[in-house]
């Protein structure tokens, strides 16, 4: 008997830039010409049916006019498309068009597009480079930093995927002006979450400037885009693969993701997270980590952004309790929650843990006492 040791120690630099501005299509083309993706001449532009005509076709035309081989790969918009089946369809379409390992994927759209396209890039040809061109506030807040890519299944959201870092991220604030108000509000949920978990002064800024932000004021929007990136970066830098600290980015998501799934995706991601935040602050008050007044501040700020904090009446609350067990923070069959400490901090539990076990009975009590809402 013999043993052969395969030593594969690696030091990998996955650093990348996030460029924020208005109408960045030409800047993307300039960066490609200057070697952002190396010597690659083939680009797969992945987008959804809504963004296709708004932004993706313009980027596709710019690439073609510059002499690159490029194709558009379009799937139906919405969370319902973030599936293994859609991933397979994109991969098959790319193979049929002759794409192999000598290509780069450009994801143009919101978080569903960047999540899905990043996952395709991580597995196509055992890995090809990709670039994110984020067109929504939600993508700017949630998908620009961290490299999480995944698809949903009927049993759970975001549990089939991988960590895969892009070559660069472009946050085009001009695109926010094309968003319906509901989509813009949805994007604010992750921004408010970042303020709640990490920066009390940023929370205050959002309170004072919410009206400007919702009107796409340039200065305010550039500031919140920068703050979202900074707050998330400081977490991801210390825990890229979510072994501990990165769990804090799931603030509000234990209930939020369950609400999103049980709603049949009638709720947008940010709307569901907002309801999850409302549940989380109530739980934090119950366990003594924040005051009733602080909880009201959070709920009021969510309301200022046009977000729901009540459970739609069509949602079965017992089904919602059961769905909590599909959360990725569950350990040994026990529910675990990330909780706020006041506003601007996260509770750190024994042994440095960032989530704490909560009994089903307690979780049910919180969910059952959330107000009802029939409009969404």
Secondary structure, DSSP 8 states (H G I E B T S, - for coil): ----------------EEEEES--HHHHHHHHHTTTTTT--EEEEEEETTHIIIIIHHHHHHHHHTT-EEEEEEE-SSGGG-SHHHHHHHHHHHHHTT--SSEEEEEEESHHHHHHHHHHHHHGGG--EEEEEE-SHHHHHHTSSS-EEEE--SS-SS-EEEE---SEEEEEGGGGGGS-HHHHHHHHHHHHHHHHHH-HHHHHHHHHHHHHHHTT-HHHHHHHHHHHHHHHHHHHTT-TT-SSGGGGGGTTHHHHHHHHHHTTT-S-HHHHHHHHHHHHHHHHHHTTSS-HHHHHHHHHHHHHTT---SEETTS-HHHHHHHGGGSTT-BTTB-EE--BSSSS-B---GGG-SSEE--HHHHHHHHHHS-EE---
